[in-house]
């Protein structure tokens, strides 16, 4: 049986596009954090709380975020992703644009790019790609700083839902 070259080329193209090529979903990881004052280092007594959902997209090289903050005691002054484990104060790696004079309840939504990234060679974070792997693996945290608590008022470890949900490397240091 002789296979027409065009049919053969179509079969190969199908295989490459739909079977052998990586799926776009494999380049997206979602991490979440529950934000509380007790997670700050040292702990902060506050009625503030919140949650963060961070989506990492390696294909577009963008990080999108939705952060909901409630009952903040004073205006927010800064918000960051820090590279460090739970219970350890660590350096900032990515800064967020924060709304001016926001206290009480509010949401922050946006997109971050490599321009928002600061390398941390001492922590093994040299490139934006390194930052993606660290965030996806649970070794980073989000925190929000206020005028009342300049060191941070609420904080939460950024974690994938499970190690399997970290499609980049299949690791989660969050114990889930």
N, C-alpha and C positions, 0 to 999 in steps of 0.2 A: 504494500500500500504506500503510495507516494503522497506526502503531505505538501500541500501548496505552501510556498515560502511566505505568502501573506498571512495565511492561517497560522503558520508556525510563529511568525513575528507577533501576531495578535495574542497568541497563547503566552509567549514569553513576556510581552508587555503586561498582560493581565497578572501573571505571576509576580512580576516585579512590583507593580502598583498595589496589589491587594494582598499578597502573601508575604513576600520577602521584605518589602519596605516597612520601616517602623510606623506604627499607628500614631497619629497626632495625639491621641489620648495618653500615650506613653510619655509625652513631653509636658504633661500638665500634672501638677500635684497641688492639693489643697491642704493647708494646715489651719488649725484653729487654736484659740487660746481663750480661757476664761480669765478675766482681769479682776484682780482683787488687791487691796492694800496689804494683806497678810503675806502676799508673795514677794513684796518688795524686800530688799536687803539693805538695811534692817527693815523689819515689818513696819507698816504704817497703819495706825488706827484711823479708819475713815469709813464713811458710809458709801463711798464711791465704789462702783463696780462696772463691769462691761464685758464685751466679747469682741474678738477679732477673727475675721476669716481672710486668709491670705491665699491668693492663687498664684502659683509660680508657673510661667509658661516659657519653657526653654526655646520653643520655636520662634516666638515673637521677642524673646529676651525682655519680657516685661513681668512685673509683679503688680497684680491688682489687689485692692484691699477694700474691705468694709469693716469699719471699727465703730461699734456702738458704745458710748460711754454714758453712764447715768449717775446723777447726784454728785458730780464733781464739786469739791469743796471750794475751789477757787479757779480763776481762769487758767486754761491750759497754756503752757509756754513752749512745750516741745513734746514730740513723740518719736520713738526710735525702735528699730530692731537692733538688739545687742547680741553679740556672739558670746554665749556662755550658758552653762548648765543651771538648772534650778537651784536657787539659794546662793548663787554667786553673783556679785556685782561685776559686770564685764563691760568692755568698751562698745560704743555704738558702731554700727556697721552701715545702717541705712536710716536716713532721716525722712520724716513725713512732713508735709506742709500742714500746719495746724490752723484751725479757724481762729480769728482774733477775738479776744474777750469772751471765749466760750467757757461757761461753767454750767452746772446743772446737767441737763441731758442734751446730747447732740450726737450726730453721726459724722464720720469722716469716710469719704469714698475717693478713690483715685487710682492712679497708675504710677508706678515707680520704674525707673530705667537705670541703666549703668551710671548715669549722671548723678544719681542720688546715693551711690555706693562709695564707701570709704574702705580701702583694703586694710586688713588687720593681720599682717604677716606673723606677728607673735602668736596669733591664734590659728595659724594655718589658712587664713582667708586672704588669698593674694589676688583673686580674680572674681568677677561677677558670677562666673560659673561656680566657683568655690562657695560663694554666698548662697546660690540656689541649693547646692547639696547640703550645706549646713542647715538652712531653714527647713528643707524637706526632711531632714533626719532628726529634728527635735533638739538641736543644740543651740537654739536661739530663743530669745524672748522679746516680747513687745512690752514697752512701758510708756506711760504718759506722765509728764512732769507738770506741776502747777506752781503758781506763785506761793502757795502755802506749803508745798512739798517739792522744793526744787530738785531734790535727788530722785524723785519719782513718787507718784501717789498711788498708782495701780500698775500691776504687772501680771503677765501670764506667759508661761512657756508655750511656744508655738509647736504644735504636734500634729502629725498626720493621724488619721483615724486608726491606723494600724501600720505595721512594718510593710505589709503588702500594698497599702495605699501609697507608699513612697515608691512610685514607679521609676524614680531615677536610680536608686540603689537598693531598695528593699530593706532599709534600716529605719528603726525608730528607737531613739534612746529614751522615749517617754514611758516605757513600760506598758505599752498597750498592744 
